[in-house]
Amino acid sequence: MINIYQQLRRRTPLGWLQLSHEKSRLLVAVSGIAFADVLMFMQLGFQTALYDSNTRLHRSLQADIILTGPQTRNLQSMSPFSRRRLYQAMDIPGVQSAEPMYFNVITWKNPQTRRETTVLAIGFNPNQPAFDLPAINQQLQSIKLPDTVLFDRGARGDYQEVITQIDQGKTVTTEIDGRRITVSGLFKIGASFGTDGSLITSDQNLLRLVPKRPSSSVSLGLVKVKPGYDAKKVAAALRYYLKDDVKVLTHAEFIEFENNFWRTNSPIGFIFSLGVSMGFVVGVIIVYQVLSADVNVHLREYATFKAMGYRHSYLLVIIFEEALILAVLGFFPGLIVSLGLYQLTQTATNLPMYMTLIRGLQVLILTFLMCAISGAIATRKLQSADPADMF
């Protein structure tokens, strides 16, 4: 290792000297790589926000097993099933409880702007906590009151004044389909690509808000397993015992079920994956153009090296050295710009846009790979650096 370090110290940094000789060309190259990195960072950020935002509610459910209708595609496209299946589930050894949960997309008047907008209304039995969220569990008594709901402080839209009033201990009134309701408290799940926000209330309140919906038509069944029992084995027993009109998923499978919909059945997931690929391709093209132009400019110098006895591998190392330098110089400006854009996007949309160490390393590796591919393509021009032709 010491010998390698000493050799590197004695080695003339030709790659850096060639890049820094043309300052304007270096600036253009770094800007191009930074732009490609920003594209990849943003697409990966949107992709992660897509999965995180659409599964935050799933992750907060206080249940070991989830029952859904067989035609359910995701949280926004649910098919109800009969409440009788919950009673039947109680016959399975290991099942501690099986509680219904109701979902309805409803139109309400924004308490602040008085404009109609859609939100996801969630109803459950307040005597049986359904969420692993203290902000909700501490207010279960309030949603037992008629026409009383909790509002998502992470909702997308103009709700700042309403949230401030509720934080001050006041209540806010508005309307849902002509019915007067009271917003008594707040919780936070956040907006997603599917919904702008959500309301939480008791199952009885929700059924009053949606009078056409029968109480026997359930959106989700929340099954808790007794201590000492394996949730996967209990779920397998439920699948065998219940009829085919119910889908049985463990909590982890329910989260993955939602992710899989957005990943494979939704065009949004494909678009974000394509965006990452396009950013990578753009970077390859930009770096190739820079390295190819550099090889053309210094083709006589490379031919001179060959005439002096330097091997072709030595010249290849110079090109890959330039590619590595460009990757490092372009990555950090792209990272800084992306951090600013993440914050801007999160403020504007309430989506969970944040930088992670894993994502940073992922884009850095893609940047190295991008520049390495460009360097490999550009080195083909070195084969034409023949001293006999140049002089």
N, C-alpha and C positions, 0 to 999 in steps of 0.2 A: 504494500500500500504506500509505503514511504517513497519507493522508487517511482511509482505511478504519479504521485503528487509532485515529485521533483521534475518529472518529465513534463507534466502539465504546466508547471511554473516556467520552465525554459521554452515552452512552445510559444511561437508568435501567434497571437489571436487574429489570424487573417480574416476569419469570418466577421468579427466585430469591426475590424478596420475597414473592410469593404462596405459594410452597411453604414457605418458612421461617416464615411467619406461623402456620401450623397445624403445630406440631411433631409432634404425635401422628400426624396424617395423613401427614406426610413420612416418619416412621419406619416406618409400616405399608407405604408405597409402596416404600421402599428395601428393606425386608425381603422384600417380595414379589418384587422384581426379583432380589435376591440368591438367593432360593430357586429361581427359574427358571434363573438362571445355574448354580447348583449342579447342577440336573437335567441341563442341557446338558453341563456339564463331566464329570459322572460317566458319562453315556451315551457321550460321545465317548471318554472314557478307557477304558471297558469295550470299546468297539468297536476301538480301537487295540490294547488288550491281547489281544483275540481274534485279530487278524491277526498281531501280533508273536509271541505265545506259540506259535501253531500253525505258524509258519514259522522259528523259531529253528534247529531241526534242519536244515531245508532250506538255510538260509543258510550253515550250517557245513559242508556237504558239500564235499569237495574233488573236484569233477568239473565238466566242461564241458557234458556232455550226460547226461540221466537217461533210462533206459528203465524203463517200468512196464507192468503188465498193462493190457489195453484196458478192463477194467471197474473200474479203480481210480477211486475217488471222492475220497479224501483219504488222509492218512497212517494213519488209523485204520480205513479200509475199503479195503484193498489187495487186488487180485487178482493172484496169482502168474503167472509165465510161465516158459517153458522156458529152462534155462540154455544150451541150444544156440544161442539167439539172440545170446548174448554172443560165442560163437565165430564166428558168422557176421558179427557187427559188426566183427571184427578184419580182415575182408577189404576193408573200405571204406578207400580212401586217406585218410590224415589221422588215422586212429584209432590212438592210441598204446597204450591199454590199455582193457579192458572187464572190470570186476570185479563179482562178485555181492555183494549185501547182503541180509540176511535180517531180517525183522521178525516178532515174535510177541508178542501180549499174553499175559503169563503171570501166574500167581498165586504169590506167594512170602510167606514169613513175615517180617513186619517184624522185623529183628534186635533192635529195642529193645522193642517191645510184644509180640512173638511172635504178633501177630494177622495173619491172612491178608489181603493186599491185592493189587491188580493193578498191574503196571508194564509198560512197553514194553521188551522185550528186543531188542537190536540186535546182530547178528553180522556180521563181515566178516573178510577175510583180513588178519591183522596185519602181513604182509610188504608190504602195499600200503596205506599210510595213506589212510583214507577221510574223515577230518575235518580241517578247517583249525583245529584247536584244540590248542595246545601241551600242555594238561593231559592230553589223550588220547594224543597222539603220543609223549610222554615215557614212557608206561607200556605201550607195545605189547608189550614182552617179557613183562610179567607176565600179560597175558591169553592168552598162548600156553600157560600152565600149565593142566592139566586142572581144570575146575570152578572157574575163577577169573573174577571179573567186576569191573568198575568201576561205581561208584554215582554217581548224579546228586545233587550236594549241593544243588541247587535244587529237589529234589522236595518235593511238598506232603505233610505228615504229620509224625509224631513221630519224627524221626531225629537230633535234636540230639546225643544222647549217642553215637550211632554215628559221626557225623561227627567229633566231638571225638576219639574213640579212633583213627580212621584218620588224622586230622591229626597225632596224636602218634606215628605210625609203626606202630601196631598193626594187625592184621587182625581181621576180624569174620566169624563163620560163621553161616549160617542154612540154610534148606531151600527147595527149589523142587520141588514134587510128590514129596516124600519123598527127594529127592537133596540131599546136603550140598554146599554151595558156600561159597566164600571170597570175601569182599569185600576186595580188596587196595588199592584206591585210589579217588580221587574225580575227578570232572570236573563241569562245570556247563553244562547246557543250560536246565534249568528246567521247571516244570510248565506245563501248557497247559489249555485248556478240554477237550481230548480225553483227556489222560493226566495222572496225578499225578506221574509221574517216569519215569526210564528206567534201564536197565542196559546196559552195553556189554561185549562179550566177543568172542572169536574165533568164526568161523563154525563151527568144529568143536565148540566148547563149546556153542553154541546148538543145534546139531543133536542133541547128546547130551541137552540139557535138554528138547527137543521131539522125542522119538524117532519119532513118527508122521510127521514132516515129512521128505520126501525132499530130498536135497541138490540135485536137479535142478529143484526148484521155487523160483524166485528172486523176491524181493519187489521189489528195485530193481537196475538195472544202472548202474554208475558208469563212464562213458566219459570218458577224457581224450583231448584232441586234441593232435596233434603241434604243436610251435612252427611258426608261419608259416601255419597253416591257420585258416580262419574256421569257428568253431563252428556258425554258422547254416547254412553250406553243407554241412558234414559231417552235420549233423542232417537236412537235406533229403535227402541221399544215403542216409542210414540209413532214412528213411521210405520211400523208393522201393524200397530193396533188401530190407528185412525184411518179413515177412508181416504181415497185419493183426492178429495176436494180440499185438502190441507197440505201445505208445504211446511216441513219441520226443519229448522236450522238452529244450530248452536249460535251463541252470541257472536263468536268469531266468524262463523260462516255467513251470518246475516250481514256483517260489515263487508266481507269479501263479495257477497252477492250484489251489494250496491255498487261497489267499485267495479265489478266485472261488467255491470250494465253500462256504466259510463266509459269503460275501456273498450268494449267490443261492440255494443249495440247502439252507442250514441256517436254521431259524427264529430262531436266536440273532442272526444278523446283522440280520435284519429287525426284531427286537424292539429292538435298540439304535438303529437308525435311526429307528424309530417313537418311541422315548423322547426323542430329540433334538427331533423335531417337536412332541411333546407339551409339552416344556419351553418351547419357543418360543411355542406357543399359550397356555400358562398365563401367560407373561409379558405377552403382548399383552392378555389379558383384565384382568390386574391393573392394568397401566398405564392402560388405557382407563378402568377404573372410577375411578381416582384423578383423571385429567385431566377426565373427564366431570363428576365431582362438583365439581371446582374451577371449571369453566366455569359450572355451575349456581349456585354460591355467588356468583360475581362477574359474573353476567349483567348486573346493573344498571350496574356499573362499565364493562363493555365497551360497553353502550349509550351511556353518557356519552361515552366516547372517540369513538364514531361521531358523536354530536351535536356534538362539538368539532371534527370535520373529519378525524379519523384514518381512514385507509383500512382496508378489511377485511384487507388483506395485513399491516398492522402488528399486528393482533390475532392473525393466524395465526402470526406470528413469535414472539409471546409463548408460545403453546401449544407450539410446537416447541422453544423455549428450555427450557421446563419438562421436556419429554420428554428432551432432551439431558442436562440436569442429573440427572434420575432415572437415566438410563442409566449415567452416570459414577459416581454415588454408590452404585448397586446393584451394579456390576460388581466393585469391589475387595473388599467383604465376601464376595461369592460366590467370588472367586478364593482368598481366604485360607482359607475353610472347605473348599473343594475340595482345596487342598494337604494339609490335615490328613486328609481322607477318603482321598486317594490313598495317603498313607503308611500309614494304617490298613489299607486293602484290600491293599496290597502285603505287609504283614507277615502278614496273616491267610491270604492265598491263594497267595503267591509268584508272583503274576501281575505282568507288567511295567507297573505303573501309575505313570506319571510325567507331569509337566507339561512342555509344550514351548511355545516362543515362538509357533509357528504356531497351536497350539490356543488359546492365550490371545488372539491377535489374531482368530482365527475366532469365538470366543465374544463378544469385544468388538464385532465387526462385527454379529453376530447380535443383540446387545443394543441397539445403535444402531438397527438395522432394526426390531426389535421395538417400541421406543419410538416410532420415526417412524411406523409403521403405526398405533399407538394414538393418536398425536397427530393424524394425518390423519383418523381416524374421529371423534375428539372435536371437531375444529374444525367439524364439520357443525352443532353446536349454536350456533355463533357467528352463523350465518345468521339465527337467530331473535332476535338482539339488536337489536331495532328501538326506537329512542328514543321513537317515538310511542306504542308499546304499553307501554313501561316507565313513562312519566310521563304 
